[in-house]
Amino acid sequence: MNPVGTIPSFTALSQGDARRLAQIIRDLSGNIGSGKQFTVTDPTGAAIQSAIDALPSDGGEIILPSPVYTFTTSLKPKNNVTIKGLSWAESGSNGTAFQSAMTTAIPLIDCSTTPNLLNFSLENLCLIGDGTASHGIKMVPGGVGNSNYITGCFLNRVSVRGFTAGRALELAGGIKNTFIKLWLEYSREGLLARNTVSNDTGVACNNNLFLSSAMRGNAWYGAQFLNYSADNELIGALIEGNNFMGLVVGNCATFKVSGYFEGNNASPAQRLLPFTTGDADLVTGATITGAGGATATVNGIFISSGLQSAGTATGFLYVSGQSGTFVAGETLSMGGNPAAVAIEDSLNVGRDILFYRTGGNMRCGQVQRTFFNDNNSANPSVDIRGTGGSVNIDSMVIEDNHFTGNGPY
């Protein structure tokens, strides 16, 4: 694998991206509300929460000089607040760390108490999971619906690791947020960016920028962008050692990626089963059975359009232990109840990047100036796939990349 923190020199930021980064830092440097500042020395999450609650309505800054702050319940941010450690180390050693000590499956940082979260910042922090917390950071707006969003937030030099029961970062309804040197690693899932209601309605994730960030060593995938998100960029990324897949871009438009990919298929027995007309009987941790007798265990459900409650969900199942072959058009059952219809047989998930579309148009994906170093399978490094009806692929750009080990796409 590529050494931790090292990205090949040819994936360095272009002059244009470097200028954008400098402008972003200038724009965000004064964003600490009224200038009110608290220093928290009590090494507990409760003390940090008390400091946040004591800030005025236009926000301020929380300074954290202690090496470790222990959390037994979620931290709930609010608008115009910056939380800043004194130093950052990817693993948390010799830096400022948030250590989860949860007894229930809740996020370490939970943004859902604020309907529209604005200008919240984290800097110089490492969030460390304990196997119980459901997420490292749950950036999902409160009162989830068709109009709530998260915007103007800035995460700089933040690592989130060890959240084996859930996601390192979930971003829903995120608009124009910036992430620099964001490390999402050794969790069940790295990053999920989606609509606020997990299907094709609500506020999508648009115009978010990830610079020099890493998604590595996660049990499922490194990053997923789903549900008609648009104009998101993942520039100078390090995506390696994720067991199912590196990057999934589903039903999105105008997505741009560059960086370094390696070893994103450590669990070749895991497979991806496309389905349609999924309903509420479709659950994780149970066996799915095809009408022809094929079976598999469902480890995850990813919905790209429709609703399970209405029996209209379309998407993919992460499955393992498959026996037999699923056939396009056959009924998929769980517990004896029809739960979905197979679109095709399951796919080996060993891809560094998967672009997929369930009907409609797939357009304006860009993979440029990226190094792919043998993803340990016979599958292509970049897979562009349409399922579930007529799919048009338009304006996809794959150029100036380097492939070793596998065919490109």
WOWOZI-V578114 format. One record per pair of residues at least 24 apart in sequence whose C-alpha atoms are under 10 Angstrom apart, sorted by sequence separation. I is the first residue (numbers start at 1). GAP is how many residues later the second one is. If there is no record, write none. Layout:
BEGIN
I:GAP / I:GAP
END
This chain:
BEGIN
33:24 / 34:24 / 35:24 / 36:24 / 37:24 / 38:24 / 39:24 / 40:24 / 41:24 / 42:24 / 43:24 / 44:24 / 45:24 / 46:24 / 47:24 / 52:24 / 53:24 / 56:24 / 57:24 / 68:24 / 109:24 / 116:24 / 117:24 / 136:24 / 148:24 / 149:24 / 150:24 / 151:24 / 152:24 / 153:24 / 154:24 / 155:24 / 156:24 / 157:24 / 158:24 / 159:24 / 160:24 / 161:24 / 162:24 / 163:24 / 164:24 / 165:24 / 166:24 / 167:24 / 168:24 / 169:24 / 170:24 / 171:24 / 172:24 / 173:24 / 190:24 / 191:24 / 203:24 / 204:24 / 205:24 / 206:24 / 207:24 / 208:24 / 209:24 / 210:24 / 211:24 / 212:24 / 213:24 / 214:24 / 215:24 / 216:24 / 217:24 / 218:24 / 219:24 / 220:24 / 221:24 / 222:24 / 223:24 / 224:24 / 225:24 / 226:24 / 227:24 / 228:24 / 229:24 / 230:24 / 231:24 / 232:24 / 233:24 / 234:24 / 235:24 / 236:24 / 237:24 / 238:24 / 239:24 / 240:24 / 241:24 / 242:24 / 243:24 / 244:24 / 295:24 / 296:24 / 297:24 / 298:24 / 322:24 / 351:24 / 352:24 / 362:24 / 381:24 / 382:24 / 33:25 / 34:25 / 35:25 / 36:25 / 37:25 / 38:25 / 39:25 / 40:25 / 41:25 / 43:25 / 44:25 / 45:25 / 46:25 / 49:25 / 50:25 / 52:25 / 53:25 / 55:25 / 56:25 / 67:25 / 68:25 / 107:25 / 108:25 / 110:25 / 115:25 / 116:25 / 117:25 / 135:25 / 136:25 / 148:25 / 149:25 / 150:25 / 151:25 / 152:25 / 153:25 / 154:25 / 155:25 / 156:25 / 157:25 / 158:25 / 159:25 / 160:25 / 161:25 / 162:25 / 163:25 / 164:25 / 167:25 / 171:25 / 172:25 / 173:25 / 190:25 / 202:25 / 203:25 / 204:25 / 205:25 / 206:25 / 207:25 / 208:25 / 209:25 / 210:25 / 211:25 / 212:25 / 213:25 / 214:25 / 215:25 / 216:25 / 217:25 / 218:25 / 219:25 / 220:25 / 221:25 / 222:25 / 223:25 / 224:25 / 225:25 / 226:25 / 227:25 / 228:25 / 229:25 / 230:25 / 231:25 / 232:25 / 233:25 / 234:25 / 235:25 / 239:25 / 240:25 / 241:25 / 242:25 / 243:25 / 244:25 / 245:25 / 271:25 / 273:25 / 278:25 / 295:25 / 296:25 / 297:25 / 350:25 / 351:25 / 361:25 / 380:25 / 381:25 / 382:25 / 383:25 / 384:25 / 32:26 / 33:26 / 34:26 / 35:26 / 36:26 / 37:26 / 38:26 / 39:26 / 40:26 / 41:26 / 42:26 / 43:26 / 44:26 / 45:26 / 46:26 / 49:26 / 52:26 / 55:26 / 67:26 / 68:26 / 74:26 / 105:26 / 106:26 / 107:26 / 108:26 / 109:26 / 110:26 / 111:26 / 112:26 / 114:26 / 115:26 / 116:26 / 135:26 / 136:26 / 137:26 / 147:26 / 148:26 / 149:26 / 150:26 / 151:26 / 152:26 / 153:26 / 154:26 / 155:26 / 156:26 / 157:26 / 158:26 / 159:26 / 160:26 / 161:26 / 162:26 / 163:26 / 172:26 / 189:26 / 190:26 / 200:26 / 201:26 / 203:26 / 204:26 / 205:26 / 206:26 / 207:26 / 208:26 / 209:26 / 210:26 / 211:26 / 212:26 / 213:26 / 214:26 / 215:26 / 216:26 / 217:26 / 218:26 / 219:26 / 220:26 / 221:26 / 222:26 / 223:26 / 224:26 / 225:26 / 226:26 / 227:26 / 228:26 / 229:26 / 230:26 / 240:26 / 241:26 / 243:26 / 244:26 / 270:26 / 272:26 / 275:26 / 282:26 / 295:26 / 296:26 / 297:26 / 314:26 / 316:26 / 320:26 / 350:26 / 351:26 / 354:26 / 360:26 / 380:26 / 381:26 / 382:26 / 383:26 / 32:27 / 33:27 / 34:27 / 39:27 / 41:27 / 42:27 / 43:27 / 44:27 / 45:27 / 46:27 / 48:27 / 49:27 / 52:27 / 67:27 / 68:27 / 69:27 / 70:27 / 71:27 / 72:27 / 73:27 / 96:27 / 97:27 / 98:27 / 99:27 / 100:27 / 101:27 / 102:27 / 103:27 / 105:27 / 106:27 / 107:27 / 108:27 / 109:27 / 110:27 / 111:27 / 112:27 / 113:27 / 114:27 / 115:27 / 116:27 / 135:27 / 136:27 / 146:27 / 150:27 / 151:27 / 155:27 / 156:27 / 160:27 / 161:27 / 163:27 / 189:27 / 190:27 / 191:27 / 199:27 / 200:27 / 201:27 / 205:27 / 206:27 / 210:27 / 215:27 / 216:27 / 218:27 / 221:27 / 225:27 / 226:27 / 243:27 / 244:27 / 270:27 / 271:27 / 275:27 / 276:27 / 279:27 / 280:27 / 281:27 / 295:27 / 296:27 / 313:27 / 314:27 / 316:27 / 319:27 / 350:27 / 351:27 / 352:27 / 353:27 / 354:27 / 355:27 / 356:27 / 357:27 / 358:27 / 359:27 / 360:27 / 378:27 / 379:27 / 380:27 / 381:27 / 382:27 / 31:28 / 32:28 / 33:28 / 41:28 / 42:28 / 43:28 / 44:28 / 45:28 / 46:28 / 48:28 / 49:28 / 67:28 / 68:28 / 69:28 / 70:28 / 71:28 / 72:28 / 73:28 / 74:28 / 96:28 / 97:28 / 98:28 / 99:28 / 100:28 / 101:28 / 102:28 / 103:28 / 104:28 / 105:28 / 106:28 / 107:28 / 108:28 / 109:28 / 110:28 / 111:28 / 112:28 / 113:28 / 114:28 / 115:28 / 116:28 / 135:28 / 136:28 / 144:28 / 145:28 / 175:28 / 177:28 / 182:28 / 187:28 / 189:28 / 190:28 / 198:28 / 199:28 / 200:28 / 218:28 / 244:28 / 270:28 / 271:28 / 272:28 / 273:28 / 274:28 / 275:28 / 276:28 / 277:28 / 278:28 / 279:28 / 280:28 / 281:28 / 294:28 / 295:28 / 296:28 / 311:28 / 312:28 / 314:28 / 315:28 / 318:28 / 319:28 / 349:28 / 350:28 / 351:28 / 352:28 / 353:28 / 354:28 / 355:28 / 356:28 / 357:28 / 358:28 / 359:28 / 360:28 / 365:28 / 370:28 / 375:28 / 377:28 / 378:28 / 379:28 / 380:28 / 381:28 / 31:29 / 32:29 / 40:29 / 45:29 / 46:29 / 48:29 / 52:29 / 66:29 / 67:29 / 68:29 / 69:29 / 70:29 / 71:29 / 72:29 / 73:29 / 95:29 / 96:29 / 97:29 / 98:29 / 99:29 / 100:29 / 101:29 / 102:29 / 103:29 / 104:29 / 105:29 / 106:29 / 107:29 / 108:29 / 109:29 / 110:29 / 111:29 / 112:29 / 113:29 / 114:29 / 115:29 / 133:29 / 134:29 / 135:29 / 136:29 / 138:29 / 140:29 / 144:29 / 161:29 / 173:29 / 174:29 / 175:29 / 176:29 / 177:29 / 178:29 / 179:29 / 180:29 / 181:29 / 182:29 / 183:29 / 184:29 / 185:29 / 186:29 / 187:29 / 188:29 / 189:29 / 190:29 / 192:29 / 198:29 / 199:29 / 200:29 / 217:29 / 270:29 / 272:29 / 274:29 / 276:29 / 277:29 / 278:29 / 279:29 / 280:29 / 282:29 / 288:29 / 294:29 / 295:29 / 296:29 / 311:29 / 314:29 / 317:29 / 318:29 / 319:29 / 348:29 / 350:29 / 351:29 / 352:29 / 353:29 / 354:29 / 355:29 / 356:29 / 357:29 / 358:29 / 359:29 / 360:29 / 361:29 / 362:29 / 363:29 / 364:29 / 365:29 / 366:29 / 367:29 / 368:29 / 369:29 / 370:29 / 371:29 / 372:29 / 373:29 / 374:29 / 375:29 / 376:29 / 377:29 / 378:29 / 379:29 / 380:29 / 31:30 / 32:30 / 45:30 / 52:30 / 65:30 / 66:30 / 67:30 / 68:30 / 69:30 / 70:30 / 71:30 / 72:30 / 73:30 / 95:30 / 96:30 / 97:30 / 98:30 / 99:30 / 100:30 / 101:30 / 102:30 / 103:30 / 104:30 / 105:30 / 106:30 / 107:30 / 108:30 / 109:30 / 110:30 / 111:30 / 112:30 / 113:30 / 115:30 / 120:30 / 125:30 / 132:30 / 133:30 / 134:30 / 135:30 / 136:30 / 137:30 / 138:30 / 139:30 / 140:30 / 141:30 / 160:30 / 172:30 / 173:30 / 174:30 / 175:30 / 176:30 / 177:30 / 178:30 / 179:30 / 180:30 / 181:30 / 182:30 / 183:30 / 184:30 / 185:30 / 186:30 / 187:30 / 188:30 / 189:30 / 190:30 / 191:30 / 192:30 / 193:30 / 194:30 / 195:30 / 197:30 / 216:30 / 225:30 / 276:30 / 277:30 / 278:30 / 279:30 / 280:30 / 281:30 / 293:30 / 294:30 / 295:30 / 296:30 / 316:30 / 319:30 / 348:30 / 349:30 / 350:30 / 351:30 / 352:30 / 353:30 / 354:30 / 355:30 / 356:30 / 357:30 / 358:30 / 359:30 / 360:30 / 361:30 / 362:30 / 363:30 / 364:30 / 365:30 / 366:30 / 367:30 / 368:30 / 369:30 / 370:30 / 371:30 / 372:30 / 373:30 / 374:30 / 375:30 / 376:30 / 379:30 / 52:31 / 65:31 / 66:31 / 67:31 / 68:31 / 69:31 / 70:31 / 71:31 / 72:31 / 73:31 / 76:31 / 95:31 / 96:31 / 97:31 / 98:31 / 99:31 / 100:31 / 101:31 / 102:31 / 106:31 / 107:31 / 110:31 / 111:31 / 112:31 / 116:31 / 117:31 / 118:31 / 119:31 / 120:31 / 121:31 / 122:31 / 123:31 / 124:31 / 125:31 / 126:31 / 127:31 / 128:31 / 129:31 / 130:31 / 131:31 / 132:31 / 133:31 / 134:31 / 135:31 / 136:31 / 137:31 / 138:31 / 139:31 / 140:31 / 141:31 / 172:31 / 173:31 / 174:31 / 175:31 / 176:31 / 177:31 / 178:31 / 179:31 / 180:31 / 181:31 / 182:31 / 183:31 / 184:31 / 185:31 / 186:31 / 187:31 / 188:31 / 189:31 / 190:31 / 191:31 / 192:31 / 193:31 / 194:31 / 195:31 / 196:31 / 215:31 / 277:31 / 278:31 / 279:31 / 280:31 / 282:31 / 288:31 / 293:31 / 294:31 / 295:31 / 308:31 / 318:31 / 348:31 / 350:31 / 351:31 / 352:31 / 353:31 / 354:31 / 355:31 / 356:31 / 357:31 / 358:31 / 359:31 / 360:31 / 361:31 / 362:31 / 363:31 / 364:31 / 365:31 / 366:31 / 367:31 / 368:31 / 369:31 / 370:31 / 371:31 / 372:31 / 373:31 / 374:31 / 375:31 / 64:32 / 70:32 / 72:32 / 73:32 / 74:32 / 75:32 / 76:32 / 77:32 / 92:32 / 100:32 / 101:32 / 102:32 / 106:32 / 107:32 / 110:32 / 112:32 / 115:32 / 116:32 / 117:32 / 118:32 / 119:32 / 120:32 / 121:32 / 122:32 / 123:32 / 124:32 / 125:32 / 126:32 / 127:32 / 128:32 / 129:32 / 130:32 / 131:32 / 132:32 / 133:32 / 134:32 / 135:32 / 136:32 / 137:32 / 138:32 / 139:32 / 140:32 / 141:32 / 172:32 / 173:32 / 174:32 / 175:32 / 176:32 / 177:32 / 178:32 / 179:32 / 180:32 / 181:32 / 182:32 / 183:32 / 184:32 / 185:32 / 186:32 / 187:32 / 188:32 / 189:32 / 190:32 / 191:32 / 192:32 / 193:32 / 194:32 / 195:32 / 215:32 / 276:32 / 278:32 / 279:32 / 280:32 / 287:32 / 292:32 / 293:32 / 294:32 / 308:32 / 347:32 / 350:32 / 351:32 / 357:32 / 358:32 / 359:32 / 360:32 / 361:32 / 362:32 / 363:32 / 364:32 / 365:32 / 366:32 / 367:32 / 368:32 / 369:32 / 370:32 / 371:32 / 372:32 / 373:32 / 374:32 / 64:33 / 73:33 / 74:33 / 75:33 / 76:33 / 77:33 / 78:33 / 92:33 / 93:33 / 100:33 / 115:33 / 116:33 / 117:33 / 118:33 / 119:33 / 120:33 / 121:33 / 122:33 / 123:33 / 124:33 / 125:33 / 126:33 / 127:33 / 128:33 / 129:33 / 130:33 / 131:33 / 132:33 / 133:33 / 134:33 / 135:33 / 136:33 / 137:33 / 138:33 / 139:33 / 140:33 / 141:33 / 171:33 / 172:33 / 173:33 / 174:33 / 175:33 / 176:33 / 177:33 / 178:33 / 179:33 / 180:33 / 181:33 / 182:33 / 183:33 / 184:33 / 185:33 / 186:33 / 187:33 / 188:33 / 189:33 / 190:33 / 191:33 / 192:33 / 193:33 / 194:33 / 195:33 / 277:33 / 278:33 / 279:33 / 280:33 / 284:33 / 286:33 / 287:33 / 289:33 / 292:33 / 293:33 / 294:33 / 350:33 / 357:33 / 358:33 / 359:33 / 360:33 / 361:33 / 362:33 / 363:33 / 364:33 / 365:33 / 366:33 / 367:33 / 368:33 / 369:33 / 370:33 / 371:33 / 372:33 / 373:33 / 374:33 / 72:34 / 73:34 / 74:34 / 75:34 / 76:34 / 77:34 / 78:34 / 90:34 / 91:34 / 92:34 / 114:34 / 115:34 / 116:34 / 117:34 / 118:34 / 119:34 / 120:34 / 121:34 / 122:34 / 123:34 / 124:34 / 125:34 / 126:34 / 127:34 / 128:34 / 129:34 / 130:34 / 131:34 / 132:34 / 133:34 / 134:34 / 135:34 / 136:34 / 137:34 / 138:34 / 139:34 / 140:34 / 171:34 / 172:34 / 174:34 / 175:34 / 179:34 / 180:34 / 184:34 / 185:34 / 186:34 / 187:34 / 188:34 / 189:34 / 190:34 / 191:34 / 192:34 / 193:34 / 194:34 / 195:34 / 277:34 / 278:34 / 279:34 / 283:34 / 284:34 / 285:34 / 287:34 / 288:34 / 289:34 / 290:34 / 292:34 / 357:34 / 362:34 / 363:34 / 367:34 / 368:34 / 372:34 / 48:35 / 73:35 / 74:35 / 75:35 / 76:35 / 77:35 / 78:35 / 79:35 / 88:35 / 89:35 / 90:35 / 91:35 / 92:35 / 114:35 / 115:35 / 116:35 / 117:35 / 118:35 / 119:35 / 120:35 / 121:35 / 122:35 / 123:35 / 124:35 / 125:35 / 126:35 / 127:35 / 128:35 / 129:35 / 130:35 / 131:35 / 133:35 / 135:35 / 139:35 / 187:35 / 189:35 / 194:35 / 276:35 / 277:35 / 278:35 / 279:35 / 282:35 / 284:35 / 287:35 / 289:35 / 290:35 / 291:35 / 292:35 / 356:35 / 357:35 / 372:35 / 72:36 / 73:36 / 74:36 / 75:36 / 76:36 / 77:36 / 78:36 / 87:36 / 88:36 / 89:36 / 90:36 / 91:36 / 92:36 / 100:36 / 114:36 / 117:36 / 118:36 / 122:36 / 123:36 / 127:36 / 129:36 / 186:36 / 193:36 / 276:36 / 277:36 / 278:36 / 290:36 / 291:36 / 298:36 / 357:36 / 372:36 / 71:37 / 73:37 / 74:37 / 76:37 / 77:37 / 78:37 / 79:37 / 80:37 / 81:37 / 82:37 / 83:37 / 84:37 / 85:37 / 86:37 / 87:37 / 88:37 / 89:37 / 90:37 / 91:37 / 129:37 / 185:37 / 276:37 / 277:37 / 278:37 / 289:37 / 290:37 / 295:37 / 356:37 / 71:38 / 76:38 / 78:38 / 79:38 / 80:38 / 81:38 / 82:38 / 83:38 / 84:38 / 85:38 / 86:38 / 87:38 / 88:38 / 98:38 / 112:38 / 184:38 / 275:38 / 276:38 / 277:38 / 278:38 / 291:38 / 292:38 / 294:38 / 295:38 / 78:39 / 79:39 / 80:39 / 81:39 / 82:39 / 83:39 / 84:39 / 85:39 / 86:39 / 87:39 / 111:39 / 129:39 / 184:39 / 193:39 / 275:39 / 276:39 / 290:39 / 291:39 / 292:39 / 293:39 / 77:40 / 78:40 / 79:40 / 80:40 / 81:40 / 82:40 / 83:40 / 84:40 / 85:40 / 128:40 / 274:40 / 275:40 / 276:40 / 290:40 / 291:40 / 292:40 / 78:41 / 79:41 / 80:41 / 81:41 / 82:41 / 83:41 / 84:41 / 85:41 / 127:41 / 274:41 / 275:41 / 289:41 / 290:41 / 291:41 / 315:41 / 78:42 / 79:42 / 83:42 / 222:42 / 273:42 / 274:42 / 275:42 / 289:42 / 290:42 / 291:42 / 315:42 / 77:43 / 78:43 / 221:43 / 272:43 / 273:43 / 274:43 / 289:43 / 290:43 / 315:43 / 344:43 / 37:44 / 39:44 / 77:44 / 220:44 / 221:44 / 272:44 / 273:44 / 274:44 / 288:44 / 289:44 / 290:44 / 314:44 / 343:44 / 344:44 / 36:45 / 37:45 / 38:45 / 39:45 / 214:45 / 216:45 / 220:45 / 271:45 / 272:45 / 273:45 / 287:45 / 288:45 / 289:45 / 343:45 / 33:46 / 34:46 / 35:46 / 149:46 / 150:46 / 206:46 / 212:46 / 213:46 / 214:46 / 215:46 / 216:46 / 217:46 / 218:46 / 219:46 / 220:46 / 271:46 / 272:46 / 273:46 / 287:46 / 288:46 / 289:46 / 342:46 / 343:46 / 32:47 / 33:47 / 34:47 / 149:47 / 168:47 / 205:47 / 206:47 / 207:47 / 209:47 / 210:47 / 211:47 / 212:47 / 216:47 / 217:47 / 219:47 / 220:47 / 271:47 / 272:47 / 273:47 / 287:47 / 288:47 / 289:47 / 291:47 / 32:48 / 33:48 / 136:48 / 148:48 / 204:48 / 206:48 / 207:48 / 211:48 / 216:48 / 218:48 / 219:48 / 270:48 / 271:48 / 272:48 / 286:48 / 287:48 / 288:48 / 289:48 / 290:48 / 31:49 / 32:49 / 33:49 / 146:49 / 147:49 / 190:49 / 206:49 / 217:49 / 270:49 / 271:49 / 286:49 / 289:49 / 31:50 / 32:50 / 145:50 / 146:50 / 168:50 / 220:50 / 269:50 / 270:50 / 271:50 / 282:50 / 288:50 / 289:50 / 290:50 / 291:50 / 296:50 / 31:51 / 32:51 / 136:51 / 144:51 / 145:51 / 146:51 / 167:51 / 200:51 / 269:51 / 270:51 / 271:51 / 282:51 / 283:51 / 288:51 / 290:51 / 291:51 / 294:51 / 135:52 / 144:52 / 145:52 / 190:52 / 250:52 / 252:52 / 268:52 / 269:52 / 270:52 / 281:52 / 282:52 / 288:52 / 290:52 / 304:52 / 45:53 / 135:53 / 140:53 / 143:53 / 144:53 / 149:53 / 150:53 / 166:53 / 167:53 / 170:53 / 189:53 / 250:53 / 251:53 / 267:53 / 269:53 / 273:53 / 275:53 / 276:53 / 281:53 / 282:53 / 304:53 / 305:53 / 43:54 / 44:54 / 45:54 / 134:54 / 135:54 / 136:54 / 137:54 / 138:54 / 139:54 / 140:54 / 142:54 / 148:54 / 149:54 / 151:54 / 159:54 / 161:54 / 164:54 / 167:54 / 168:54 / 169:54 / 170:54 / 171:54 / 172:54 / 175:54 / 183:54 / 185:54 / 188:54 / 189:54 / 250:54 / 251:54 / 274:54 / 275:54 / 277:54 / 278:54 / 281:54 / 304:54 / 305:54 / 43:55 / 44:55 / 45:55 / 108:55 / 135:55 / 140:55 / 141:55 / 146:55 / 147:55 / 148:55 / 149:55 / 150:55 / 151:55 / 153:55 / 154:55 / 155:55 / 156:55 / 157:55 / 158:55 / 159:55 / 160:55 / 161:55 / 162:55 / 163:55 / 164:55 / 167:55 / 174:55 / 175:55 / 176:55 / 177:55 / 178:55 / 179:55 / 180:55 / 181:55 / 182:55 / 183:55 / 184:55 / 185:55 / 186:55 / 187:55 / 188:55 / 189:55 / 250:55 / 275:55 / 276:55 / 281:55 / 282:55 / 354:55 / 107:56 / 121:56 / 126:56 / 127:56 / 131:56 / 140:56 / 145:56 / 146:56 / 147:56 / 149:56 / 151:56 / 152:56 / 157:56 / 159:56 / 161:56 / 162:56 / 167:56 / 173:56 / 175:56 / 176:56 / 181:56 / 183:56 / 185:56 / 186:56 / 190:56 / 191:56 / 192:56 / 193:56 / 194:56 / 275:56 / 276:56 / 281:56 / 282:56 / 283:56 / 353:56 / 68:57 / 116:57 / 117:57 / 120:57 / 121:57 / 122:57 / 123:57 / 124:57 / 125:57 / 126:57 / 127:57 / 129:57 / 131:57 / 140:57 / 145:57 / 146:57 / 147:57 / 151:57 / 156:57 / 161:57 / 172:57 / 175:57 / 185:57 / 190:57 / 275:57 / 281:57 / 282:57 / 67:58 / 68:58 / 69:58 / 70:58 / 116:58 / 119:58 / 121:58 / 123:58 / 128:58 / 129:58 / 144:58 / 145:58 / 146:58 / 194:58 / 280:58 / 281:58 / 282:58 / 351:58 / 68:59 / 74:59 / 107:59 / 118:59 / 123:59 / 128:59 / 144:59 / 279:59 / 280:59 / 281:59 / 59:60 / 60:60 / 61:60 / 62:60 / 63:60 / 64:60 / 73:60 / 105:60 / 106:60 / 107:60 / 108:60 / 109:60 / 111:60 / 278:60 / 279:60 / 280:60 / 59:61 / 64:61 / 72:61 / 74:61 / 97:61 / 105:61 / 107:61 / 277:61 / 278:61 / 279:61 / 74:62 / 75:62 / 96:62 / 97:62 / 98:62 / 100:62 / 107:62 / 277:62 / 278:62 / 279:62 / 45:63 / 74:63 / 97:63 / 100:63 / 276:63 / 277:63 / 278:63 / 74:64 / 275:64 / 276:64 / 277:64 / 278:64 / 250:65 / 275:65 / 276:65 / 277:65 / 92:66 / 274:66 / 275:66 / 276:66 / 277:66 / 90:67 / 92:67 / 274:67 / 275:67 / 276:67 / 88:68 / 89:68 / 90:68 / 91:68 / 92:68 / 274:68 / 275:68 / 88:69 / 89:69 / 90:69 / 91:69 / 92:69 / 273:69 / 274:69 / 275:69 / 87:70 / 88:70 / 89:70 / 90:70 / 91:70 / 273:70 / 274:70 / 275:70 / 79:71 / 82:71 / 88:71 / 90:71 / 273:71 / 274:71 / 275:71 / 79:72 / 80:72 / 81:72 / 82:72 / 83:72 / 84:72 / 85:72 / 273:72 / 274:72 / 315:72 / 79:73 / 80:73 / 82:73 / 85:73 / 272:73 / 273:73 / 274:73 / 314:73 / 315:73 / 79:74 / 244:74 / 271:74 / 272:74 / 273:74 / 314:74 / 271:75 / 272:75 / 273:75 / 226:76 / 227:76 / 228:76 / 270:76 / 271:76 / 272:76 / 273:76 / 226:77 / 227:77 / 228:77 / 270:77 / 271:77 / 272:77 / 224:78 / 226:78 / 227:78 / 270:78 / 271:78 / 272:78 / 220:79 / 226:79 / 227:79 / 269:79 / 270:79 / 271:79 / 220:80 / 268:80 / 269:80 / 270:80 / 267:81 / 268:81 / 269:81 / 267:82 / 268:82 / 276:82 / 265:83 / 267:83 / 275:83 / 265:84 / 266:84 / 274:84 / 5:85 / 264:85 / 265:85 / 4:86 / 33:86 / 264:86 / 265:86 / 32:87 / 263:87 / 264:87 / 265:87 / 31:88 / 32:88 / 263:88 / 264:88 / 31:89 / 32:89 / 262:89 / 263:89 / 264:89 / 31:90 / 261:90 / 262:90 / 28:91 / 90:91 / 261:91 / 90:92 / 91:92 / 260:92 / 261:92 / 28:93 / 90:93 / 90:94 / 91:94 / 90:95 / 257:96 / 220:98 / 255:100 / 199:103 / 200:103 / 245:103 / 246:103 / 248:103 / 252:103 / 198:104 / 199:104 / 200:104 / 201:104 / 244:104 / 245:104 / 246:104 / 247:104 / 248:104 / 249:104 / 250:104 / 251:104 / 252:104 / 198:105 / 199:105 / 200:105 / 201:105 / 244:105 / 245:105 / 246:105 / 247:105 / 248:105 / 249:105 / 250:105 / 251:105 / 252:105 / 198:106 / 199:106 / 200:106 / 201:106 / 243:106 / 244:106 / 245:106 / 246:106 / 247:106 / 248:106 / 249:106 / 250:106 / 251:106 / 198:107 / 199:107 / 200:107 / 243:107 / 244:107 / 245:107 / 246:107 / 247:107 / 248:107 / 249:107 / 250:107 / 251:107 / 198:108 / 199:108 / 242:108 / 244:108 / 245:108 / 246:108 / 247:108 / 248:108 / 249:108 / 250:108 / 251:108 / 253:108 / 254:108 / 255:108 / 256:108 / 257:108 / 258:108 / 259:108 / 268:108 / 195:109 / 198:109 / 199:109 / 245:109 / 251:109 / 252:109 / 253:109 / 254:109 / 255:109 / 256:109 / 257:109 / 258:109 / 259:109 / 260:109 / 261:109 / 262:109 / 263:109 / 264:109 / 265:109 / 266:109 / 267:109 / 268:109 / 194:110 / 197:110 / 242:110 / 251:110 / 252:110 / 253:110 / 254:110 / 255:110 / 256:110 / 257:110 / 258:110 / 259:110 / 260:110 / 261:110 / 262:110 / 263:110 / 264:110 / 265:110 / 266:110 / 241:111 / 251:111 / 252:111 / 253:111 / 254:111 / 255:111 / 256:111 / 257:111 / 258:111 / 259:111 / 260:111 / 261:111 / 262:111 / 263:111 / 264:111 / 265:111 / 266:111 / 276:111 / 240:112 / 250:112 / 251:112 / 252:112 / 253:112 / 254:112 / 255:112 / 256:112 / 257:112 / 258:112 / 259:112 / 260:112 / 261:112 / 262:112 / 263:112 / 264:112 / 265:112 / 275:112 / 276:112 / 200:113 / 239:113 / 252:113 / 253:113 / 257:113 / 258:113 / 259:113 / 260:113 / 261:113 / 262:113 / 263:113 / 264:113 / 274:113 / 275:113 / 199:114 / 239:114 / 261:114 / 262:114 / 263:114 / 265:114 / 274:114 / 199:115 / 199:116 / 249:116 / 264:117 / 262:119 / 261:120 / 31:121 / 31:123 / 28:124 / 28:125 / 28:126 / 221:128 / 25:129 / 224:129 / 228:129 / 246:129 / 24:130 / 222:130 / 223:130 / 224:130 / 225:130 / 226:130 / 227:130 / 245:130 / 25:131 / 221:131 / 222:131 / 226:131 / 235:132 / 238:132 / 240:132 / 231:133 / 233:133 / 234:133 / 235:133 / 236:133 / 237:133 / 238:133 / 239:133 / 240:133 / 242:133 / 230:134 / 231:134 / 235:134 / 236:134 / 241:134 / 230:135 / 235:135 / 240:135 / 241:135 / 246:135 / 247:135 / 248:135 / 249:135 / 250:135 / 251:135 / 245:136 / 250:136 / 254:141 / 255:141 / 256:141 / 257:141 / 260:141 / 254:142 / 258:142 / 259:142 / 260:142 / 261:142 / 262:142 / 253:143 / 258:143 / 28:150 / 25:153 / 24:154 / 25:155 / 21:157 / 21:159 / 5:176 / 5:178 / 21:188 / 21:190 / 18:193 / 17:194 / 13:198 / 13:199 / 12:200 / 11:201 / 7:205 / 6:206 / 5:207 / 7:207 / 5:208 / 5:209 / 4:210 / 4:212 / 17:218 / 17:219 / 14:221 / 13:222 / 14:222 / 12:223 / 13:223 / 11:224 / 12:224 / 11:225 / 12:225 / 10:226 / 11:226 / 9:227 / 11:227 / 8:228 / 7:229 / 7:230 / 8:230 / 7:231 / 6:232 / 7:232 / 5:233 / 4:234 / 2:236 / 2:237 / 2:238 / 1:239 / 2:239 / 1:240 / 13:245 / 12:246 / 13:246 / 11:247 / 12:247 / 11:248 / 10:249 / 11:249 / 9:250 / 10:250 / 8:251 / 7:252 / 8:252 / 7:253 / 6:254 / 7:254 / 2:258 / 2:259 / 1:260 / 2:260 / 1:261 / 2:261 / 1:262 / 14:355 / 13:356 / 11:357 / 12:357 / 11:358 / 10:359 / 11:359 / 10:360 / 11:360 / 10:361 / 8:362 / 8:363 / 7:364 / 2:371 / 1:372 / 11:390 / 10:391
END
